[in-house]
């Protein structure tokens, strides 16, 4: 899509110099800047702490398990 924006002369000269120093174009610098702006403004997923256990047990006894018991139950290669 094509659009027109007004950039002050001094700002444009500075941007053009930066583009030349980085061997790129003013257009690419503007696109990179917009990408950064959009990245920082992207909505962040809400942070919620998990309440464990996720499935409440009705059992009152505890399951005691260690590595040896796991190896007895599951055949590992």
C-alpha positions in Angstrom: 0.0 0.0 0.0 1.3 3.5 -0.8 0.9 6.4 1.6 2.2 9.9 2.1 3.6 11.3 5.3 5.1 14.7 6.1 8.6 14.5 7.6 10.4 17.6 8.7 13.5 18.3 6.4 16.1 17.9 9.2 14.6 14.6 10.3 14.5 13.3 6.8 18.2 14.3 6.2 19.1 12.4 9.4 17.1 9.4 8.4 18.7 9.4 5.0 22.2 9.5 6.5 21.4 6.6 8.8 20.0 4.6 5.9 23.2 5.3 3.9 25.4 4.3 6.9 23.5 1.0 7.2 23.4 0.4 3.4 19.6 0.4 3.4 16.7 2.6 2.3 14.6 5.2 4.1 11.6 3.0 3.3 13.2 0.0 5.0 14.1 2.1 8.0 10.5 3.3 8.3 9.2 -0.2 8.0 11.6 -1.5 10.6 10.6 1.3 12.9 6.9 0.5 12.5 7.5 -3.2 13.1 9.3 -2.3 16.3 6.5 0.0 17.4 3.9 -2.7 16.7 5.9 -5.3 18.4 6.1 -3.3 21.6 2.4 -2.4 21.5 1.2 -5.9 20.9 -1.1 -7.0 23.7 0.7 -9.2 26.1 -1.0 -12.4 27.3 -2.3 -12.1 30.8 -0.1 -13.7 33.4 -2.0 -16.0 35.7 -0.5 -18.2 38.3 -1.5 -21.8 38.2 -3.1 -23.2 41.3 -1.9 -26.8 41.7 -3.2 -29.4 41.8 -5.3 -28.8 38.8 -7.5 -31.8 39.5 -8.3 -32.2 43.2 -8.0 -35.7 44.5 -10.5 -37.3 46.8 -7.9 -39.7 48.2 -6.5 -38.9 51.6 -3.4 -41.1 51.4 -0.2 -39.9 49.7 1.6 -41.5 46.8 5.3 -42.0 47.5 7.3 -42.4 44.3 10.9 -42.0 43.3 13.1 -42.7 40.3 13.5 -46.4 41.0 9.7 -46.9 41.2 9.3 -45.0 37.9 11.8 -47.3 36.2 10.0 -50.3 37.6 6.7 -49.2 36.2 7.8 -47.8 32.8 10.2 -49.7 30.4 12.8 -47.2 29.3 15.2 -48.1 26.5 
